[in-house]
Amino acid sequence: MTGFPAWAAWRARPARDELTIGIEEEFMLLEPGDWSLAFRSDEVLAALPADLSDRVTLETHAAVMEIATGVHSRVGAAVTELGQLRDRVARALAAHGLQAAVAGTHPCAVARDTLLSSHPRYRHVGDSMRVLARREPTLATHVHVGVASPERAIRLLNRLRAHLPLLLALSANSPFWRGRPSGFASTRTTLFDAFPRSGLPRRFRNYADWVATVERLVRSGAISDPSFLWWDVRLQPRYGTVEVRIMDAQSTVEDVAAVAALVQALASVELERRHDSEPELQAAEVIEENRFLAARDGMAALLIDPRRGRRVPAIEELGRIRAACVRHARRLRCERQLAFVCRLVGRNGALRQLAHAGSDGNLRQVTARLADAYSPRTGRKLALTAVAS
């Protein structure tokens, strides 16, 4: 690590502690009366108890906040903590007459209503991104995987690139935009792609190549640190993690468990490979096209299989990947959570939202269902009680 800038110092860990899991989840604040966005995150954050405010932070838009779990060796423990945090957030919001929900986008939000949060980071984002930051909020689920060394982390980043479209197809959860069906399973992806330094990262030769690339941006003043790289998968040296960011935010804890288990098991599969692998060498043009197809069609997508030179159903590709992951999931003790993936195949978030809208396109009903799914043990009853009182 000699000669690297301070920000690139990798938080190393023993090999036995590799593949730890941490989850970050963005959630929206809602007014239960009409299920519109509530731009009150500053007020909410100021009133949170100290131990909860350590886990909840502001986001770019004042109607969106983020939960972050601690570091766990097992997916089950991480999602258990996530569920507990959701319950506590729901109770805290009830005191303000608000409700939380999670999806890739709010079904009815429009840009003209958008307000940015007061946090200096996001004021900077607003000044830098201008109209791009004032679009409708988008929300994602991020999964951090602990990796022992930076060279192994670069190897994992390179190899995960080929799997990103499938993770997107499975997690797609934003079929509406500005009150209408968008025709995309993940509208969030297309909206967020307007940001610079987003989308698919390139393949890096090694960690030094990655550091040199990022250092040019930091030293020039274009970005202040690597967290302003919003790629679908990125390195986080200060945490010692590879962060997978391509997934739409997931409405239920069970959905989060499924995608987190798949990410953890996939990381294990790819780190076990001894030599350059087919996923690592897959052409960027193929991955980019598959990424578009996944965003548009979700699990109904026909993805390009470069091995066979033709397109194959995403569900077929998922079956192949799941089979490769089973042994690793068993070792990581996330086999049960990985099995939840089957539930998402034919009924992921996007498909559920479309079903809830029905033939009359009732998007208030869709948003109410999202709110109900956030924290079933507390849920809408607390918010409505607060409103009534």
N, C-alpha and C positions, 0 to 999 in steps of 0.2 A: 504493500500500500504506500510505499515511499514515493513522495512527489505528488500525491493526489491532494486536491484542496480539502479543507476541513469538512465541507458539507458532504464529501464523498466517502468519509470514513464509514465502513460497514460495521453494523452492530452484529458482530460474530456471535455464534452460539455453538455449543457442542453438537456433534452430529446426531446424538441421541435425542436432542430437542428440536430437530428439524421437522418441518411440516406442521408446526403449530398453526392455529387458526385464530383470526380476529375478524369481526364483521362490523362494517359501517353501513348504516341504513338511513337514507333520507326520507323524511315524512312531511306531509303537508298539514297545515292548520286549517280547519274548516269551521264555518258558521253553521250550526245545526239547523237553523231556521230555513235556509235555502241551499245549504251545502256548497256555498261559494267559498273561495279562498279568504282566509283571515290574515291580513298582513300585520301581525301583532307579535312577531317572534321576540323583539326586544323586551316587550312587557312580560312575556312568558318566561324568558330566560332570567330576568331580574328577580322573579318570584320563586324560582326553583330552589329547593334545599341544596346546600353545598355539595352533599355527596351525589346528588343527581345531576347538578350542573357540571360536575366533572365528566359526565358521560354524554351530555347533550350540548351541542354547539350550534351557532348560527350558520346559515348558508347564504348564498348570493342573494336570494329573494327573501323578503320579510315574511313570506307565508310558508317557508320551508325551514326545517331544522334537521339536525343529524344526530343519531344515536351511535355510539361506538362501544362495543363490548371490550372486555379485557382480552388477554392472550390465553388461549386454551389449547390443550393437546388434542382434545376431542371435539368434533362438530356438535355432538349432543350437548356438551357443557356450554358451548358458545351460544347455541340457539336457546337453551334454557335461560341463560342470562338475558338474551335479547327479549324473550317473552316477559321476563320480570321487569325489564326496563320499559317495555311497552305498557305494562300495567301501571307502572308508576307515572309514566308520562300521561296516560289517559286520566288518571286521578288528578294530576296537577293541572291539566287543561280544563277539567271540569270546573275548577274554581274560577276560571275565566269565562265559562260558558262556551267552551270550544271543544272540538272533537278532532282526533287525528285520523289520517288515512294514508295508505301507501299505494302508489302506482307509478308508472313511468311518467305520466302527465296527469293533470287534472282534466277531466273530460270536457269542461266548458270554459276554462280560463282563456282570456284574451289579453294580448300584450298591453293594450291601453290601460288596463287596471293594475299593471305590475308595479310594485315598489321594491327597492333594494333594501337590504338590511344595513344597519349602522356600522357593522364591523369594519375596521380599517382595511382589512384584506379585500373585502367585497366592495368597498367604496373604490379601491384601486382597480378591481376587476371591472366595475362599472365605468370608471373613467377610461380604462384601456379598451374595453370591448364595445362601449357606446351602445348603439342600438341592439347589438347582439346580446348584451346583458339584460336588456329590457324586454326580451321576448318572454313568452309564457314559461313558467318554471318547469324544469325537467328533474326527475328524481331517479337515483340509481342505488343498487346494492353493490357494495365493494367487499371483496373477500381478500384478506391478507394471508399469505402463506409464508411462514418463517423458513428461511434458507440459511444454511450454515456459513456459506462464504459467498463473496460477490461473484466469483467465476461460476459457481453453480447457479447463482441467481440469473446471470446472463444466459446461461444455457437453458434454464427453465423459461425465461422470457421468450427466447427465440423459438422454443418448441411449442409453447402455448399459443403462439400466433395462429397456427393452423386450426386450433380448436375454438377460437373465438366465435366464428359464425354459428357453430352449433350451440354454444352457451347462450348466444343472443337469441337464437330461434326458440330455445327452451324457455327462456326467461321473459320473452316478449310480453309486455303488459301496458301498452299505451296505444290502443287502436282509435282513439278519438283525438281530435284537435279542433279547438274553437267551436265546440258544440256539434261537430259532425264526424262521421266515420272518415278516417283519413285514407283507407285502403291499405294502410301499413299495420302490421302487428306491433311494431315498435316505432311509433312516431318520434319518441324521445331521441332515438339514434339520429334521425335525419335533422332534428332541430339542433342537437348538441354538436353535430358535425360542422355547423357554421363557425364554431370556436376555432381559433388557431391551436396548433399543438394538440389536436385531438385525433381520434381515429386509430388506424393501425400503425404501430411503431415499425421502423425498419429492423432488419436483422443486424446485430452487432457482432463484430469479430471476437470481442472479449470485453472485460470490464473497463479496461483502459480506453477502448474505443468509445464506449458509452460515456465515460467521464469526460473525455475530450470533447465530445459532441455537446454535452450539457454545459460544460464549462464555457464554451464559446457564447452560449446564450446568457449565462449568468454574468460573465465578465463584461459583456457588452452592455449590460443593464436592461436587456430585453425582458428577462425574468429575474426575480430576486432569489429564487431557489427552485429545486427540482419539482416541488409540489405544484408548480404552475405548468407542468407537462400533464396534459389531460388525456393521455393515450389510453386505449382500451385495456392495456396491461402495462404497468410501469414498475420501476424499482423504487423502493423507499429505504435508502441506506441507513437513515437514523433509526428505523425500526428493524432493519435486517429482514425485510419482506419483499416478496413479489406480490403486487396488488392487482387483482383482476377486477376491472371496472366496467366491463362491457354490458353487464346485466342490467335490465330495467329493474327498478325497485319492485320488490315482491310483496304482495298484499297480505299474505299470511306467514306466520312463523314456519309452518310446515313447508311452504314454498322456498323460504330462505334455506331451510335445512337441506332440501334437495339440491339446490344449486351449490351450496357450500360444500356438501359432501362430494359432489361431482368434481368441483375444483380441487379439493384436497387430494382425492384419489388420482385425478389426472396428473397433478403435480408429482405424486409418487411414481406413477407410471413413467413419466418423461425423465425424471431424475435418475431412474434406474437404468435407462438406456446408456450403454457404454460408449457408443460412437455416434457420429453424425447420423441423425435419423431423418426419415422421410418427412415428418411434419416440419422439422427445422429447415429443410431445404425447399419446401413448397413455395412456388412463385408468388410474389406479393400480389400480382394481378389476379391470380386465382382466389386468394384469400379475400381480396377486396370485393370481387364479384360475389363470392359466397356471403360475405358480410351484408351486401345490399339485398341479396335474395332472402337472407334470414330476417332482416329488418322488415322487408315487405310481406313475406309470407309466413313467418314464424315456423312452426313445426310442419306446415304444409309445403315448405320449400323443397325444391329439387336442387341439391347442392352439387357442385362440380367435384367429381372424384378423379384427381389427376392420375391415380394408379390405373384406372380403367378407361380414362379418356371420355367419360360421359357423366351425365348428371344422375344422381341417385336421391331417393327420398331422404329427408333429414332423419326420419324415424329409423331408417335402415342404418344410417351412419351412427345414430345414437346407440342402437343395439350393438354395433361393433365396439364402440367405445366403452359402453357399460360392461361388456364381457371382459375387456382388458382391465377394467377397474376393479372387478369383484374381489380378486385376491388382495389387492392393495387396501380396499375398503375394509376387508375383514381384519387385516393387520392393524389398520388405523382405528378400528372399532366404530366405523361410520356406515357399516353395511345396511343397517335399518334405515338411516337417513337417505342413503343412495337409492334404496328401493322406492322412496317417495318420488323419484324422477318419473316413474311410470304414471303417476297421477297427472303430471304436467304434460305428458305427451299429447293427450287428446283434450286437455282442459286446462291449459295454462292461463295466466292472467288475462291475456288479450281475448281469448275465446270466452272466458267467463264474463268479461265486461260486455262483449257483444251479445251474449245470451241474456244478460240482465237488462240490456237496453230494449230487447224485444222488438216486435214489429213497429211499435209506435215511437221508438227511439227515445225513451224516457231516460235522459242522462242524469236527472236528479236521483232517480232510483239507482242508477249505476253508482253514483258517488256515495249514496247512503249505504249501499252494500259494501263498498270499500271501507267505509267508516266502521261498519259492523264487524268486518273481518280483522280490524287492527288489533283489538284487545277484547276478545269475546267475554272474558270474565268481568270486565268493567264496562267497556263499550258505551253505547249511546245513552243508556239509562242515567249514568252520572252526568253527562253533559246536559240532558234534558231536565234533570232535577235542578241543576245549577241555573238553567234558564228560567225555570218556573219560579224558583225562589228569588 
